[in-house]
Amino acid sequence: MDVLLCSLLVFLLGTLTIVWPKRLELAAHYAGMLCAIVASGMTAFSGLRYLLMPNSALLIDAKWGSYSLIADGWSSVFLVITGVAGFFISIYALDYARGYLGSRIRALTGMWNLFLFSIVAVLISGDAFTFIVSWEIMALVSFLLVNHEAGKKETVSAAYQYMVMTHLGTAAILVAFYLLGSHSASFAFADMMHNQLDGVMRHIAFLCAFAGFALKSGLMPLHIWLPNAHPAAPSHVSALMSGVMLKVALYGFGRFAFQFIGMDVFWYGLLVTVVGLISAFLGVLYATMEVDMKRILAYSSVENMGIIFAVFGCGMVLMSMNLFPLAVVAFTAAMVHAFSHSLMKGLMFMSAGAVMHATGSKNIEKMGGLIKKMPYTAFFTLIGAMALSSLPFTSGLIGEWLVLQSFITLAQQAGSPELRLLVIFAFILLGLTGATALGCFVRLYGTAFLGCPRSQIVDKAHEQPFFMLLGMGIAAALVVIVGILPDPVVNIMQSIVAGPMTAPMGNPLGIIWGGSGRYAIYSPAIILAVTVLVTVFVAVALLGSKKFERRDVTWNCGTYPTSRQQYSATGFSKPLRRAFGSILNPQRHTEYIRKEHDYFGRKLKVHLEIPDLFTEKLYKPVQTWMISSSSAFRHIQEGSVSLYIGYTMIAMICVLIWGVL
């Protein structure tokens, strides 16, 4: 308890760098980031210590008037996620944020500490009031961080769109809290666990809670803020928002589902599963169409949060069927993948920031050949791309493997045609999602780091400073360590969901899972050993053979190949764009450039735009309707004092009549 409370105080100490004098802005930055590093380490340590040594006592239990702080095992998991990600991202930001010297760097560093403080405060809130206050601080501070580069028009637009959407989500969560609290002894979580809410009101509370947390986590169709906010924010802020803040939404929804509302209603889990599956597939599909590096990662976050919520919904469905031992696998999968996603997405946003820092651009179509200029960044990015593609020896495969096992469990327990159709639907979408994710990150990595330079911005590219590389290196190492030795993480997550007395599903060599009645074994350590042996054998065989290698320029019909003849990112994604054209609705605009030579044709420039389906079909029509409806009220506002007095009298008469009735 002392360590966790001290971490909050250190975060607040780091926030005070906002008021340091301007002449000391660089010192303020280093001092603030040092506070964030230390406090994040303390947060991770306190959460991990509780998880490794579980006991009946709470991690923290404090109260001041109407406000209380309580942290249990569920909180501790997300405290570890927050602490670990905050630690290596803050190290990265030591060098990265120096680019904002002279551009309100003291505010950036102070808000960074306050952002981490608010996240931790949400995770240890013990009542609805403390939760909402902390949630609002988190929303406001993240808005200020997204809007840090307010001189750019697109940044301001993205920030205010995020602010509006996040407050809509907060309103929905407030309604859910009010309905539960009004049927409880108080708004303390301990009392809300014993609420008497039932019937239609209970369903409304569930829908409001799911809508609010789904919006914060970026599930479709409530995701429209996410692809705009992440590219607008500084890269280390994007890494923390995607790696940690989105998981806070999972924490809140899990708190409601496990303790306040329950999972005995079948359609609760069904709704969560379907929304998650659709978000996963459409998220990675839109990611594959983008050329902005940070928008690719933002849509990838939509995909991964969709996977997490889909498998959490699978667990809810199994719980509604009174199959708690089997539901444990699904909930464990959700938590393992949430932890894994915080590592690999934090790593990839840091890599995107490094590439932007080196080239001054986020457009992968202008890159190419960066592996020669930035070898360490390229290596770390490769690990992150492999993890997000769910390839072996990375943490990404561990969560995805457990997700598939969860739906296999659901398939074996499906007792009705409708449930079997759901499982078929899940496997189709998960299969498409996995294949598309692999293509997406092959496209991103190949276009940006391999081949020849596509523009002159690559010429000035350079490797990054020490602390940026150190932050990425720590994240990459954790991704590989968890991928090769996943058992500690898996077993800790399982013990939180099912209790410490549950038999672990893993062993020192891999994961053993017997939920279906048969053992399904995935052992990355054994697979790695076999891979190394085969690689060594092949290498020795090739080196021992007397074969010669000749290097020459690729044959190109008698001409020397140029960078214009490489596969572009847009060309790479064209097959998918054609296959799913009815969903993506690509829009092409051709620009005719002046003819430069008498013997050659006119140059063309084609602009390709992929509009967001829900923005075009849902949000823009609603926006148009609201504007046209509000214009009708202009006739009421005529500027006449007599008319306004008449409105007041009519309102008073209506109130009096209502009071009599």
C-alpha positions as CSV (number, residue, x, y, z in Angstrom):
1,M,0.0,0.0,0.0
2,D,2.8,2.4,0.9
3,V,4.6,1.9,-2.4
4,L,1.4,2.5,-4.4
5,L,0.5,5.7,-2.5
6,C,4.1,6.9,-2.9
7,S,3.9,6.3,-6.6
8,L,0.9,8.6,-6.8
9,L,2.8,11.3,-4.9
10,V,5.8,11.0,-7.2
11,F,3.4,11.4,-10.2
12,L,2.0,14.6,-8.6
13,L,5.6,15.8,-8.0
14,G,6.3,15.3,-11.7
15,T,3.2,17.3,-12.6
16,L,4.7,20.3,-10.8
17,T,7.2,20.7,-13.7
18,I,4.5,22.8,-15.4
19,V,5.3,25.7,-13.0
20,W,9.1,25.6,-13.4
21,P,10.6,28.7,-15.0
22,K,11.0,28.7,-18.7
23,R,14.8,29.0,-18.5
24,L,14.9,25.6,-16.8
25,E,12.5,23.9,-19.3
26,L,15.1,21.2,-20.2
27,A,15.8,20.4,-16.6
28,A,12.1,20.4,-15.9
29,H,11.6,17.8,-18.7
30,Y,14.3,15.5,-17.3
31,A,13.0,15.9,-13.8
32,G,9.4,15.2,-14.8
33,M,10.3,12.2,-16.9
34,L,12.5,10.8,-14.1
35,C,9.5,11.1,-11.8
36,A,7.3,9.2,-14.3
37,I,9.9,6.5,-14.7
38,V,10.3,6.0,-10.9
39,A,6.6,6.2,-10.2
40,S,5.7,3.8,-13.1
41,G,8.3,1.3,-11.7
42,M,6.8,1.6,-8.2
43,T,3.3,1.0,-9.7
44,A,4.4,-2.1,-11.6
45,F,6.3,-3.4,-8.5
46,S,3.3,-3.0,-6.1
47,G,0.9,-4.6,-8.6
48,L,3.3,-7.5,-9.4
49,R,4.1,-8.1,-5.7
50,Y,0.4,-8.5,-4.9
51,L,-0.1,-10.9,-7.9
52,L,2.8,-13.1,-6.9
53,M,1.9,-13.2,-3.2
54,P,-1.9,-13.2,-3.1
55,N,-3.6,-12.9,0.2
56,S,-6.9,-12.0,1.7
57,A,-5.9,-8.3,2.3
58,L,-6.5,-5.7,-0.4
59,L,-3.5,-4.1,-2.1
60,I,-4.9,-0.7,-0.9
61,D,-7.9,0.2,1.2
62,A,-8.2,3.9,2.1
63,K,-11.1,6.3,2.5
64,W,-11.4,10.1,2.8
65,G,-15.0,11.2,3.3
66,S,-17.0,10.1,0.2
67,Y,-13.9,9.1,-1.7
68,S,-12.3,5.7,-1.3
69,L,-9.3,3.8,-2.9
70,I,-9.5,0.1,-3.1
71,A,-7.3,-2.2,-5.2
72,D,-7.8,-6.0,-5.6
73,G,-6.4,-8.6,-8.0
74,W,-8.4,-7.2,-10.9
75,S,-6.9,-3.8,-10.3
76,S,-3.4,-5.2,-9.8
77,V,-3.3,-6.7,-13.3
78,F,-3.9,-3.3,-14.9
79,L,-1.6,-1.6,-12.5
80,V,1.2,-3.9,-13.8
81,I,0.2,-3.1,-17.4
82,T,0.2,0.7,-16.6
83,G,3.5,0.5,-14.7
84,V,5.4,-1.5,-17.2
85,A,4.3,0.5,-20.2
86,G,4.7,3.8,-18.4
87,F,8.2,2.8,-17.5
88,F,9.6,2.0,-20.9
89,I,7.6,4.7,-22.7
90,S,8.8,7.3,-20.2
91,I,12.4,6.3,-20.9
92,Y,11.8,6.7,-24.6
93,A,10.3,10.1,-24.0
94,L,13.5,11.4,-22.3
95,D,15.0,11.9,-25.8
96,Y,11.9,11.9,-28.0
97,A,10.1,14.8,-26.2
98,R,13.2,17.0,-26.4
99,G,11.9,17.8,-29.9
100,Y,9.4,20.0,-28.2
101,L,11.9,22.3,-26.6
102,G,10.5,25.8,-26.9
103,S,7.1,24.4,-27.6
104,R,5.5,24.0,-24.2
105,I,7.7,21.0,-23.2
106,R,7.1,21.8,-19.5
107,A,3.3,21.4,-20.0
108,L,3.9,18.3,-22.0
109,T,6.0,16.6,-19.3
110,G,3.7,17.8,-16.4
111,M,0.5,16.5,-18.3
112,W,2.3,13.2,-18.9
113,N,2.7,12.7,-15.2
114,L,-0.9,13.7,-14.5
115,F,-2.1,11.4,-17.2
116,L,-0.3,8.4,-15.6
117,F,-1.6,9.6,-12.2
118,S,-5.2,9.7,-13.4
119,I,-5.0,6.2,-15.0
120,V,-3.7,4.7,-11.7
121,A,-6.4,6.6,-9.8
122,V,-9.1,5.1,-12.0
123,L,-7.7,1.6,-11.4
124,I,-7.8,2.0,-7.6
125,S,-11.1,3.8,-7.3
126,G,-13.3,2.3,-4.6
127,D,-16.6,4.1,-5.4
128,A,-18.5,5.6,-8.3
129,F,-17.6,9.2,-7.4
130,T,-13.8,8.6,-7.2
131,F,-14.0,6.6,-10.5
132,I,-15.9,9.3,-12.4
133,V,-13.6,12.1,-11.1
134,S,-10.5,10.2,-12.0
135,W,-12.0,9.2,-15.4
136,E,-12.8,12.8,-16.2
137,I,-9.3,13.9,-15.2
138,M,-7.9,11.2,-17.5
139,A,-10.2,12.4,-20.4
140,L,-9.3,16.0,-19.9
141,V,-5.5,15.5,-19.6
142,S,-5.5,13.1,-22.6
143,F,-7.4,15.8,-24.6
144,L,-4.7,18.4,-23.7
145,L,-2.0,16.0,-24.7
146,V,-3.6,15.2,-28.1
147,N,-4.1,18.9,-28.6
148,H,-0.5,19.8,-27.7
149,E,0.4,20.7,-31.3
150,A,-2.6,23.1,-31.4
151,G,-1.0,25.1,-34.2
152,K,-2.1,22.4,-36.7
153,K,-5.7,22.6,-37.8
154,E,-6.1,18.8,-38.1
155,T,-4.8,18.4,-34.5
156,V,-7.4,20.7,-33.1
157,S,-10.1,19.0,-35.0
158,A,-9.0,15.5,-33.8
159,A,-8.7,16.7,-30.2
160,Y,-12.1,18.2,-30.0
161,Q,-13.7,15.2,-31.8
162,Y,-12.0,13.0,-29.1
163,M,-13.3,15.3,-26.4
164,V,-16.9,15.1,-27.6
165,M,-16.9,11.4,-28.1
166,T,-15.2,10.6,-24.7
167,H,-17.8,12.7,-22.9
168,L,-20.6,10.8,-24.6
169,G,-19.0,7.7,-23.3
170,T,-18.7,9.2,-19.8
171,A,-22.4,10.1,-19.9
172,A,-23.3,6.5,-20.7
173,I,-21.1,5.3,-17.8
174,L,-22.7,7.8,-15.5
175,V,-26.2,6.5,-16.3
176,A,-25.0,2.9,-15.6
177,F,-23.5,4.0,-12.2
178,Y,-26.7,5.9,-11.3
179,L,-29.0,3.0,-12.1
180,L,-26.8,0.6,-10.0
181,G,-26.2,3.0,-7.2
182,S,-29.9,3.9,-6.9
183,H,-30.6,0.3,-6.2
184,S,-27.7,-0.2,-3.7
185,A,-27.0,0.9,-0.1
186,S,-24.4,3.5,-1.5
187,F,-22.2,4.2,-4.5
188,A,-19.3,2.3,-3.0
189,F,-18.3,-0.6,-5.1
190,A,-18.6,-3.0,-2.1
191,D,-22.3,-2.0,-1.8
192,M,-23.0,-1.9,-5.5
193,M,-21.9,-5.5,-5.7
194,H,-25.1,-6.3,-3.8
195,N,-27.4,-4.1,-5.9
196,Q,-31.1,-5.1,-6.4
197,L,-31.3,-3.9,-10.0
198,D,-33.3,-6.3,-12.2
199,G,-35.5,-6.5,-15.3
200,V,-35.4,-3.8,-18.0
201,M,-33.3,-1.4,-15.8
202,R,-30.6,-4.0,-15.5
203,H,-30.5,-4.4,-19.3
204,I,-30.3,-0.6,-19.7
205,A,-27.5,-0.4,-17.2
206,F,-25.5,-3.1,-19.1
207,L,-26.1,-1.4,-22.5
208,C,-24.9,2.0,-21.1
209,A,-21.8,0.5,-19.5
210,F,-20.9,-1.4,-22.6
211,A,-21.5,1.6,-24.8
212,G,-19.4,3.9,-22.6
213,F,-16.4,1.5,-22.3
214,A,-16.6,0.3,-25.9
215,L,-16.3,3.9,-27.0
216,K,-13.3,4.4,-24.8
217,S,-11.7,1.3,-26.2
218,G,-12.4,2.2,-29.8
219,L,-14.8,-0.6,-30.8
220,M,-16.8,0.0,-33.9
221,P,-19.0,1.9,-34.6
222,L,-17.8,4.1,-31.7
223,H,-14.2,4.2,-32.9
224,I,-14.1,7.3,-35.1
225,W,-12.1,9.4,-32.6
226,L,-9.3,6.9,-32.4
227,P,-7.7,7.0,-35.9
228,N,-7.7,10.8,-35.8
229,A,-6.5,11.3,-32.2
230,H,-3.5,9.0,-32.3
231,P,-1.8,10.5,-35.3
232,A,-2.4,14.0,-33.9
233,A,-0.8,13.3,-30.5
234,P,3.0,13.1,-29.8
235,S,4.2,9.6,-30.4
236,H,4.9,8.7,-26.7
237,V,1.4,9.9,-25.9
238,S,-0.1,7.8,-28.6
239,A,1.9,4.8,-27.2
240,L,0.4,5.3,-23.8
241,M,-3.1,5.9,-25.0
242,S,-3.1,2.8,-27.2
243,G,-1.1,0.6,-24.9
244,V,-2.7,1.5,-21.6
245,M,-5.7,3.9,-21.7
246,L,-7.7,1.5,-24.0
247,K,-7.1,-1.2,-21.5
248,V,-8.6,0.9,-18.7
249,A,-11.9,0.6,-20.6
250,L,-11.5,-3.2,-20.4
251,Y,-10.9,-2.8,-16.7
252,G,-14.0,-0.8,-16.2
253,F,-16.2,-3.1,-18.3
254,G,-14.8,-6.2,-16.5
255,R,-15.6,-4.6,-13.1
256,F,-19.2,-4.1,-14.2
257,A,-19.5,-7.5,-15.7
258,F,-17.9,-9.5,-12.9
259,Q,-19.2,-7.6,-9.9
260,F,-22.1,-5.3,-10.7
261,I,-24.3,-6.7,-13.4
262,G,-23.4,-10.3,-13.8
263,M,-23.1,-12.6,-16.8
264,D,-26.1,-14.9,-16.5
265,V,-28.0,-13.3,-19.5
266,F,-27.0,-15.0,-22.7
267,W,-27.4,-12.0,-25.0
268,Y,-25.0,-9.9,-23.0
269,G,-22.1,-12.1,-24.0
270,L,-23.5,-12.5,-27.5
271,L,-23.6,-8.7,-28.1
272,V,-20.0,-8.2,-26.8
273,T,-18.7,-11.1,-28.9
274,V,-20.3,-9.9,-32.2
275,V,-19.3,-6.3,-31.7
276,G,-15.7,-7.4,-30.9
277,L,-15.4,-9.7,-33.9
278,I,-16.7,-7.0,-36.3
279,S,-14.3,-4.5,-34.9
280,A,-11.4,-6.9,-35.2
281,F,-11.9,-7.6,-38.8
282,L,-12.9,-4.1,-40.0
283,G,-10.1,-2.5,-37.9
284,V,-7.4,-4.5,-39.6
285,L,-9.0,-4.1,-43.0
286,Y,-8.9,-0.3,-42.7
287,A,-5.3,-0.5,-41.3
288,T,-4.2,-2.3,-44.4
289,M,-5.6,0.5,-46.6
290,E,-3.8,3.4,-44.7
291,V,-0.4,4.9,-45.7
292,D,-0.1,7.0,-42.5
293,M,2.1,5.0,-40.2
294,K,0.2,6.1,-37.0
295,R,-3.2,5.6,-38.6
296,I,-2.2,2.1,-39.5
297,L,-1.4,1.5,-35.8
298,A,-4.5,3.2,-34.6
299,Y,-6.8,1.0,-36.7
300,S,-4.7,-2.0,-35.5
301,S,-5.6,-1.0,-32.0
302,V,-9.3,-1.2,-33.0
303,E,-8.6,-4.7,-34.3
304,N,-6.8,-5.9,-31.1
305,M,-9.4,-4.4,-28.7
306,G,-12.0,-6.1,-30.8
307,I,-10.2,-9.4,-30.3
308,I,-10.0,-8.8,-26.6
309,F,-13.7,-7.9,-26.2
310,A,-14.7,-10.8,-28.5
311,V,-13.0,-13.4,-26.3
312,F,-14.3,-11.7,-23.2
313,G,-17.8,-12.0,-24.7
314,C,-17.0,-15.6,-25.4
315,G,-16.3,-16.1,-21.7
316,M,-19.6,-14.3,-20.8
317,V,-21.5,-16.7,-23.1
318,L,-19.9,-19.7,-21.4
319,M,-20.7,-18.2,-18.0
320,S,-24.3,-17.8,-19.0
321,M,-24.2,-21.5,-19.7
322,N,-22.9,-22.2,-16.2
323,L,-19.5,-23.4,-17.6
324,F,-17.2,-21.4,-15.3
325,P,-14.1,-23.7,-15.6
326,L,-14.3,-23.3,-19.4
327,A,-15.0,-19.6,-19.2
328,V,-11.7,-19.1,-17.3
329,V,-9.8,-19.9,-20.5
330,A,-11.6,-17.1,-22.3
331,F,-11.1,-14.5,-19.6
332,T,-7.5,-15.5,-19.2
333,A,-7.0,-15.1,-23.0
334,A,-8.5,-11.5,-22.8
335,M,-6.1,-10.5,-20.0
336,V,-3.1,-12.1,-21.6
337,H,-3.8,-10.4,-24.9
338,A,-4.4,-7.1,-23.2
339,F,-1.0,-7.3,-21.5
340,S,0.7,-8.4,-24.8
341,H,-1.0,-5.6,-26.7
342,S,0.3,-3.0,-24.3
343,L,3.8,-4.2,-25.0
344,M,3.7,-4.6,-28.8
345,K,1.6,-1.5,-29.5
346,G,3.7,0.7,-27.2
347,L,6.7,-0.6,-29.1
348,M,5.2,0.1,-32.5
349,F,4.1,3.6,-31.7
350,M,7.6,4.4,-30.3
351,S,9.0,3.0,-33.6
352,A,6.6,5.2,-35.6
353,G,7.8,8.2,-33.5
354,A,11.4,7.2,-34.3
355,V,10.7,7.1,-38.0
356,M,8.9,10.4,-37.9
357,H,11.8,11.9,-35.9
358,A,14.3,10.7,-38.5
359,T,12.4,11.4,-41.7
360,G,9.9,14.1,-40.8
361,S,7.0,12.1,-42.3
362,K,4.4,9.5,-41.4
363,N,3.7,8.5,-45.0
364,I,5.2,5.1,-45.7
365,E,4.9,5.6,-49.4
366,K,7.7,8.2,-49.1
367,M,10.1,5.8,-47.2
368,G,11.9,2.7,-48.2
369,G,15.4,1.4,-47.4
370,L,15.3,2.7,-43.8
371,I,16.9,-0.5,-42.5
372,K,20.3,0.8,-43.8
373,K,19.9,4.2,-42.0
374,M,18.2,3.0,-38.8
375,P,19.3,-0.7,-38.2
376,Y,18.4,-0.8,-34.5
377,T,15.0,0.8,-35.0
378,A,14.3,-1.5,-37.9
379,F,15.1,-4.5,-35.7
380,F,12.8,-3.4,-32.9
381,T,10.1,-2.6,-35.4
382,L,10.4,-6.1,-36.9
383,I,9.8,-7.6,-33.5
384,G,6.7,-5.4,-33.0
385,A,5.4,-6.2,-36.5
386,M,5.9,-9.9,-35.9
387,A,4.0,-9.7,-32.6
388,L,1.1,-7.9,-34.1
389,S,1.1,-10.5,-36.9
390,S,0.9,-13.2,-34.2
391,L,4.0,-15.0,-35.3
392,P,5.9,-17.5,-33.2
393,F,8.3,-16.5,-30.4
394,T,6.4,-13.3,-29.7
395,S,3.8,-12.4,-27.1
396,G,1.2,-11.7,-29.9
397,L,0.8,-15.4,-30.6
398,I,0.2,-16.4,-27.0
399,G,-2.9,-14.3,-26.6
400,E,-4.2,-15.2,-30.1
401,W,-3.6,-18.9,-29.4
402,L,-5.7,-18.7,-26.2
403,V,-8.4,-16.8,-28.1
404,L,-8.7,-19.6,-30.6
405,Q,-8.8,-22.2,-27.8
406,S,-11.6,-20.3,-26.2
407,F,-13.8,-20.3,-29.3
408,I,-12.9,-24.0,-29.8
409,T,-14.3,-24.6,-26.3
410,L,-17.4,-22.6,-27.2
411,A,-17.8,-24.7,-30.4
412,Q,-17.7,-28.0,-28.4
413,Q,-20.3,-26.7,-26.0
414,A,-22.6,-25.3,-28.7
415,G,-26.0,-27.0,-28.1
416,S,-28.1,-25.0,-30.5
417,P,-27.9,-24.1,-34.2
418,E,-27.7,-20.4,-33.4
419,L,-24.7,-20.9,-31.2
420,R,-23.0,-23.0,-33.8
421,L,-23.6,-20.3,-36.4
422,L,-21.9,-17.8,-33.9
423,V,-18.9,-20.0,-33.6
424,I,-18.6,-20.4,-37.4
425,F,-19.0,-16.6,-37.8
426,A,-16.2,-16.2,-35.1
427,F,-13.8,-18.5,-36.8
428,I,-14.3,-16.9,-40.2
429,L,-13.8,-13.4,-39.0
430,L,-10.8,-14.4,-36.8
431,G,-9.2,-16.2,-39.7
432,L,-9.7,-13.3,-42.0
433,T,-8.4,-10.9,-39.2
434,G,-5.2,-13.0,-38.7
435,A,-4.4,-13.3,-42.4
436,T,-5.1,-9.6,-43.0
437,A,-3.0,-8.5,-40.0
438,L,0.0,-10.5,-41.3
439,G,-0.4,-8.8,-44.7
440,C,-0.8,-5.4,-43.1
441,F,2.5,-5.5,-41.2
442,V,4.4,-7.2,-44.0
443,R,3.2,-4.2,-46.1
444,L,4.1,-1.6,-43.4
445,Y,7.6,-3.1,-42.7
446,G,8.5,-3.9,-46.3
447,T,7.4,-0.5,-47.6
448,A,9.1,1.6,-44.9
449,F,12.3,-0.4,-44.2
450,L,13.1,-2.6,-47.2
451,G,13.8,-1.9,-50.8
452,C,15.2,1.4,-52.2
453,P,14.4,4.9,-50.9
454,R,11.2,6.2,-52.5
455,S,11.9,9.9,-51.8
456,Q,14.6,12.3,-50.7
457,I,13.4,12.3,-47.0
458,V,15.2,9.0,-46.5
459,D,18.6,10.6,-47.3
460,K,18.5,12.6,-44.0
461,A,17.3,9.7,-41.9
462,H,19.5,8.7,-39.0
463,E,19.5,6.3,-36.0
464,Q,17.9,7.5,-32.8
465,P,19.4,8.7,-29.5
466,F,20.2,6.3,-26.7
467,F,17.1,6.6,-24.5
468,M,14.7,6.2,-27.5
469,L,16.5,3.0,-28.5
470,L,16.6,1.8,-24.8
471,G,12.8,2.3,-24.5
472,M,12.1,0.4,-27.7
473,G,14.7,-2.3,-26.7
474,I,13.0,-3.0,-23.3
475,A,9.6,-3.3,-25.0
476,A,11.0,-5.6,-27.7
477,A,12.8,-7.8,-25.1
478,L,9.6,-8.2,-23.1
479,V,7.6,-9.1,-26.3
480,V,10.1,-11.9,-27.0
481,I,10.5,-13.1,-23.4
482,V,6.7,-13.4,-22.9
483,G,6.5,-15.1,-26.3
484,I,9.1,-17.8,-25.5
485,L,8.2,-18.2,-21.7
486,P,4.6,-17.4,-21.4
487,D,3.7,-19.5,-18.4
488,P,4.2,-17.0,-15.6
489,V,2.0,-14.4,-17.3
490,V,-0.7,-16.9,-18.3
491,N,-0.8,-18.5,-14.8
492,I,-1.0,-15.2,-13.0
493,M,-3.8,-14.1,-15.2
494,Q,-5.6,-17.4,-14.7
495,S,-5.3,-17.2,-10.9
496,I,-6.8,-13.7,-10.9
497,V,-9.8,-14.9,-12.9
498,A,-10.4,-18.3,-11.2
499,G,-8.7,-17.9,-7.9
500,P,-5.2,-19.1,-6.7
501,M,-6.5,-22.6,-6.0
502,T,-7.1,-23.4,-9.7
503,A,-4.6,-25.7,-11.3
504,P,-2.3,-23.8,-13.7
505,M,-2.8,-24.4,-17.4
506,G,0.9,-24.1,-18.1
507,N,4.3,-25.6,-17.4
508,P,7.9,-24.3,-17.7
509,L,8.0,-25.3,-21.4
510,G,4.7,-24.0,-22.7
511,I,1.0,-23.8,-22.3
512,I,-1.0,-27.0,-21.6
513,W,-4.8,-26.5,-21.9
514,G,-7.3,-29.2,-21.3
515,G,-10.6,-27.4,-21.3
516,S,-12.0,-29.5,-24.1
517,G,-11.2,-32.7,-22.4
518,R,-8.2,-33.2,-24.6
519,Y,-4.8,-31.6,-24.0
520,A,-3.8,-28.9,-26.5
521,I,-0.1,-28.0,-26.1
522,Y,1.7,-25.0,-27.4
523,S,5.4,-25.0,-26.4
524,P,7.3,-22.0,-27.8
525,A,10.5,-23.1,-25.9
526,I,10.5,-26.5,-27.7
527,I,9.6,-25.0,-31.0
528,L,12.4,-22.5,-30.6
529,A,14.9,-25.2,-29.8
530,V,13.9,-27.2,-32.9
531,T,14.1,-24.1,-35.0
532,V,17.6,-23.3,-33.8
533,L,18.8,-26.8,-34.4
534,V,17.4,-26.9,-38.0
535,T,18.8,-23.5,-38.7
536,V,22.3,-24.5,-37.5
537,F,22.1,-27.7,-39.5
538,V,21.1,-25.9,-42.7
539,A,23.8,-23.2,-42.2
540,V,26.5,-25.8,-41.7
541,A,25.4,-27.7,-44.7
542,L,25.4,-24.6,-46.9
543,L,28.7,-23.3,-45.6
544,G,30.3,-26.7,-46.1
545,S,29.2,-27.0,-49.7
546,K,31.3,-25.5,-52.5
547,K,28.7,-23.2,-54.0
548,F,29.4,-19.7,-55.3
549,E,27.1,-16.7,-55.2
550,R,27.0,-14.0,-57.9
551,R,25.4,-10.7,-57.2
552,D,24.1,-8.5,-60.0
553,V,21.4,-5.9,-60.7
554,T,17.9,-7.4,-61.2
555,W,17.2,-7.9,-64.9
556,N,14.7,-5.3,-66.1
557,C,14.3,-5.8,-69.8
558,G,17.6,-4.0,-70.5
559,T,17.0,-1.0,-68.3
560,Y,18.2,-0.2,-64.8
561,P,15.5,-0.6,-62.2
562,T,14.3,2.4,-60.3
563,S,12.5,3.0,-57.0
564,R,9.3,3.8,-58.9
565,Q,9.1,0.2,-60.0
566,Q,8.9,-1.1,-56.5
567,Y,5.7,-2.4,-55.0
568,S,4.0,0.6,-53.3
569,A,1.9,0.3,-50.2
570,T,-1.2,1.2,-52.2
571,G,-0.4,-1.5,-54.8
572,F,0.2,-4.1,-52.1
573,S,-3.3,-3.6,-50.7
574,K,-5.1,-3.5,-54.0
575,P,-6.3,-7.1,-54.0
576,L,-8.0,-6.6,-50.6
577,R,-9.3,-3.3,-51.8
578,R,-11.0,-5.0,-54.7
579,A,-12.2,-8.0,-52.7
580,F,-13.9,-5.8,-50.1
581,G,-14.7,-2.8,-52.3
582,S,-18.4,-2.8,-51.2
583,I,-17.3,-2.2,-47.6
584,L,-14.3,0.1,-48.3
585,N,-15.9,2.1,-51.1
586,P,-12.6,3.5,-52.4
587,Q,-12.8,6.9,-54.0
588,R,-10.4,7.9,-56.7
589,H,-9.7,11.5,-58.0
590,T,-7.6,12.0,-61.1
591,E,-5.6,15.2,-61.4
592,Y,-4.3,16.0,-64.9
593,I,-0.9,17.7,-64.9
594,R,0.3,20.0,-67.7
595,K,1.9,18.3,-70.7
596,E,5.7,18.6,-70.4
597,H,6.8,17.1,-73.7
598,D,5.4,17.0,-77.2
599,Y,6.2,13.3,-77.7
600,F,4.9,12.0,-74.4
601,G,1.4,11.8,-73.0
602,R,0.1,14.0,-70.2
603,K,1.1,13.2,-66.6
604,L,-1.7,12.0,-64.3
605,K,-1.8,12.1,-60.5
606,V,-4.4,9.8,-58.9
607,H,-5.6,10.4,-55.3
608,L,-7.1,7.4,-53.5
609,E,-9.2,7.9,-50.5
610,I,-10.8,5.2,-48.3
611,P,-13.7,6.8,-46.3
612,D,-14.6,5.3,-43.0
613,L,-17.8,3.3,-43.4
614,F,-19.4,4.4,-40.2
615,T,-18.4,8.0,-40.6
616,E,-20.1,8.1,-44.0
617,K,-23.1,6.0,-43.3
618,L,-23.8,7.0,-39.7
619,Y,-22.1,10.0,-38.3
620,K,-22.3,12.4,-41.3
621,P,-26.1,11.8,-41.8
622,V,-26.7,12.3,-38.1
623,Q,-24.6,15.5,-38.2
624,T,-26.5,16.8,-41.2
625,W,-29.8,16.0,-39.6
626,M,-28.8,17.8,-36.4
627,I,-27.7,20.9,-38.2
628,S,-30.8,21.1,-40.3
629,S,-33.0,20.5,-37.2
630,S,-31.3,23.1,-35.2
631,S,-31.8,25.7,-37.9
632,A,-35.5,25.3,-37.4
633,F,-35.1,26.9,-34.0
634,R,-34.0,30.2,-35.5
635,H,-37.6,31.1,-36.0
636,I,-38.2,30.9,-32.3
637,Q,-35.3,33.3,-31.6
638,E,-36.6,36.5,-33.1
639,G,-35.0,39.0,-30.7
640,S,-38.4,40.2,-29.3
641,V,-38.5,40.7,-25.6
642,S,-42.3,40.4,-25.6
643,L,-42.0,37.0,-27.3
644,Y,-39.4,35.8,-24.8
645,I,-41.7,36.8,-21.9
646,G,-44.5,34.9,-23.6
647,Y,-42.3,31.8,-23.7
648,T,-41.6,32.1,-20.0
649,M,-45.3,32.4,-19.2
650,I,-46.1,29.4,-21.2
651,A,-43.4,27.4,-19.5
652,M,-44.6,28.5,-16.0
653,I,-48.2,27.5,-16.9
654,C,-47.0,24.1,-18.0
655,V,-45.1,23.6,-14.8
656,L,-48.1,24.5,-12.7
657,I,-50.4,22.1,-14.6
658,W,-47.8,19.4,-14.2
659,G,-47.6,20.1,-10.4
660,V,-51.4,19.8,-10.1
661,L,-51.5,16.5,-12.0
